[in-house]
Amino acid sequence: MKKETVWFEVEENESIGACIERMEQQGFQIAGRKEEPIFEEVDGQPVPVKQLIMLKGIKEKNI
């Protein structure tokens, strides 16, 4: 068996639970999560704007 890995981005107005449901509908299981802050420069200083959340999904395939 071969595993396929895809990263799913939690959309702007989407909950994490809704993203997991979307992953499951496409046949993926959650296998990891990562978050990255998004910054914007204001008066020469970085200011956090939002948090980017990515969920790692794995899908098993038969060869």
C-alpha positions as CSV (number, residue, x, y, z in Angstrom):
1,M,0.0,0.0,0.0
2,K,1.1,3.5,-0.8
3,K,0.2,6.6,1.3
4,E,-0.7,9.9,-0.4
5,T,-0.2,13.0,1.7
6,V,-2.0,16.3,1.1
7,W,-2.0,19.5,3.1
8,F,-5.4,21.1,3.6
9,E,-5.7,24.8,4.5
10,V,-8.4,25.8,7.0
11,E,-10.2,28.5,5.0
12,E,-10.9,32.1,6.2
13,N,-14.5,31.5,7.5
14,E,-14.2,27.7,8.2
15,S,-13.8,25.9,11.5
16,I,-11.2,23.2,12.0
17,G,-14.0,20.7,12.4
18,A,-15.5,21.7,9.0
19,C,-12.0,21.3,7.4
20,I,-11.7,17.8,8.9
21,E,-15.1,16.9,7.5
22,R,-14.0,18.1,4.1
23,M,-10.9,16.0,4.3
24,E,-12.9,12.9,5.3
25,Q,-15.3,13.5,2.3
26,Q,-12.3,13.3,0.1
27,G,-11.1,10.1,1.7
28,F,-8.3,11.5,3.9
29,Q,-7.5,11.1,7.6
30,I,-5.9,13.8,9.7
31,A,-2.2,13.0,10.4
32,G,-0.8,16.3,11.5
33,R,-1.3,20.0,12.0
34,K,0.9,23.1,11.6
35,E,0.3,26.8,12.2
36,E,2.1,29.8,10.8
37,P,1.5,33.4,11.8
38,I,0.8,35.9,9.0
39,F,2.4,39.3,9.6
40,E,1.8,42.7,8.0
41,E,4.2,45.6,8.2
42,V,2.8,48.7,10.0
43,D,5.1,51.7,10.5
44,G,8.1,49.5,9.8
45,Q,7.1,46.9,12.5
46,P,5.7,43.4,11.9
47,V,2.2,43.1,13.2
48,P,0.4,39.7,13.4
49,V,-2.7,39.7,11.2
50,K,-4.0,36.1,11.4
51,Q,-2.9,32.5,11.9
52,L,-2.6,30.1,8.9
53,I,-3.7,26.6,10.0
54,M,-2.8,23.6,7.8
55,L,-4.0,20.0,8.4
56,K,-2.0,17.1,7.0
57,G,-4.2,14.4,5.5
58,I,-3.1,10.9,4.5
59,K,-4.9,8.5,2.1
60,E,-4.0,4.9,1.6
61,K,-4.0,3.5,-1.9
62,N,-3.8,-0.1,-3.1
63,I,-1.0,-0.6,-5.6
